[in-house]
Amino acid sequence: MSTDDKARRLVDQLQTVMEGADGAIARNAAAREALSAQEIKVLSTLGRHEHCIMSKIAERICLSLSGVTGLIDRLVAKKLVARDRSSEDRRVVQVGLTEEGRELHSSVMESQVEFARGALKTLSAAEQDELLALLGKISDRIKSEKKLA
């Protein structure tokens, strides 16, 4: 199998796994009732990165800044996130989860962890360790490439 074929296979398999994780979130009643799919992406981003400026949120969820502004407006109205302007530069808006937002994010994360638990059951303990090590290497490379960009 060529490197290109392997890359295509990896993309296909990662998409299947992510669809499964997204499905786990969709089955989470609290998230399904409270949030759209895009709002869940914002919530997940803020849960992983604590506070983010608006442009970083837009970059991380692949949406325009104006699109993210609308999402943040809705999440503020739902009391799940709060906006703060930087004291150094008033043009910079930081967004963070409120206590209610953290609780909902925790619920969403638990749905994903439950999905991952089920997925890992198909592997032996050694295979689980190997999978995590290999994904860790890929993740580390992605993170280092982001720092260089």
Legacy VTK file of the C-alpha trace (Angstrom):
# vtk DataFile Version 3.0
C-alpha trace
ASCII
DATASET POLYDATA
POINTS 149 float
0.000 0.000 0.000
1.407 3.394 -0.997
1.858 6.291 1.415
-0.988 8.131 -0.320
-3.275 5.109 0.087
-2.336 4.903 3.768
-3.008 8.617 4.213
-6.446 8.278 2.590
-7.203 5.273 4.797
-6.131 7.212 7.891
-8.354 10.169 6.932
-11.311 7.838 6.391
-10.773 6.050 9.693
-10.286 9.288 11.646
-13.501 10.675 10.143
-15.361 7.532 11.214
-14.012 7.851 14.751
-14.889 11.558 14.930
-18.395 10.866 13.631
-18.742 8.318 16.431
-17.571 10.856 19.013
-19.930 13.487 17.575
-22.748 10.935 17.754
-21.990 10.385 21.440
-22.419 14.116 22.011
-25.645 14.128 20.004
-27.005 11.428 22.313
-26.200 13.584 25.362
-29.629 14.957 26.255
-28.331 18.043 28.093
-26.138 19.119 25.178
-28.714 18.228 22.515
-31.393 20.334 24.186
-29.141 23.301 24.954
-26.800 23.625 21.985
-26.392 23.478 18.231
-23.525 21.449 16.768
-21.484 24.642 16.209
-22.132 25.817 19.772
-20.863 22.450 21.032
-17.648 22.997 19.040
-17.164 26.369 20.742
-17.889 24.853 24.149
-15.375 22.055 23.497
-12.740 24.517 22.303
-13.146 26.668 25.402
-13.135 23.600 27.625
-9.783 22.519 26.200
-8.156 25.951 26.063
-9.650 27.773 29.080
-9.854 31.312 27.653
-9.561 32.103 23.954
-9.636 35.222 21.896
-12.368 35.307 19.271
-10.002 34.873 16.317
-8.509 31.691 17.848
-11.968 30.213 18.343
-12.773 30.998 14.697
-9.519 29.353 13.603
-10.042 26.249 15.753
-13.598 25.556 14.571
-12.988 26.709 10.959
-15.587 29.452 10.946
-15.464 33.143 10.090
-15.011 35.667 12.876
-18.498 37.046 12.211
-19.939 33.523 12.444
-18.178 32.949 15.762
-19.448 36.295 17.053
-23.025 35.115 16.495
-22.307 31.810 18.240
-20.730 33.591 21.198
-23.719 35.956 21.386
-26.034 32.949 21.705
-23.798 31.237 24.272
-23.615 34.446 26.341
-27.429 34.656 26.250
-27.549 31.040 27.470
-25.129 32.018 30.281
-22.603 29.382 29.172
-19.754 31.749 28.261
-18.603 35.210 29.287
-16.725 37.836 27.273
-13.972 40.026 28.659
-12.057 42.764 26.901
-8.312 42.802 27.388
-7.142 45.559 29.718
-4.049 46.042 27.503
-5.893 46.173 24.177
-9.629 46.865 24.233
-9.966 45.447 20.700
-9.091 41.975 22.003
-12.053 40.001 23.324
-11.393 36.931 25.445
-14.079 34.315 25.933
-14.288 31.782 28.737
-16.761 29.284 30.137
-19.035 30.248 33.007
-19.696 27.753 35.791
-22.786 26.541 33.893
-20.671 26.247 30.749
-18.046 24.198 32.580
-20.736 21.848 33.878
-22.206 21.343 30.403
-18.717 20.898 28.931
-18.001 18.258 31.570
-21.185 16.426 30.579
-20.212 16.576 26.895
-16.708 15.312 27.692
-18.127 12.411 29.689
-20.166 11.390 26.626
-16.996 11.373 24.549
-15.042 9.463 27.195
-17.798 6.853 27.346
-17.600 6.523 23.548
-13.788 6.145 23.754
-14.124 3.534 26.509
-16.332 1.475 24.223
-13.982 1.915 21.284
-10.975 0.823 23.336
-12.757 -2.381 24.378
-12.088 -3.750 20.883
-8.341 -3.651 21.594
-6.118 -5.558 23.999
-4.360 -3.584 26.745
-1.120 -3.657 24.741
-2.914 -2.465 21.587
-4.541 0.344 23.563
-1.128 1.484 24.802
0.316 1.274 21.296
-2.598 3.231 19.804
-2.257 5.980 22.412
1.508 6.171 21.895
1.145 6.439 18.112
-1.634 9.023 18.294
0.497 10.905 20.827
3.339 11.106 18.311
0.999 12.430 15.628
-0.544 14.887 18.081
2.890 16.142 19.157
3.867 16.756 15.532
0.646 18.687 14.875
1.225 20.822 17.978
4.832 21.570 17.016
3.766 22.524 13.468
1.152 24.914 14.890
3.851 26.618 16.985
5.964 27.173 13.868
3.080 28.641 11.867
LINES 1 150
149 0 1 2 3 4 5 6 7 8 9 10 11 12 13 14 15 16 17 18 19 20 21 22 23 24 25 26 27 28 29 30 31 32 33 34 35 36 37 38 39 40 41 42 43 44 45 46 47 48 49 50 51 52 53 54 55 56 57 58 59 60 61 62 63 64 65 66 67 68 69 70 71 72 73 74 75 76 77 78 79 80 81 82 83 84 85 86 87 88 89 90 91 92 93 94 95 96 97 98 99 100 101 102 103 104 105 106 107 108 109 110 111 112 113 114 115 116 117 118 119 120 121 122 123 124 125 126 127 128 129 130 131 132 133 134 135 136 137 138 139 140 141 142 143 144 145 146 147 148
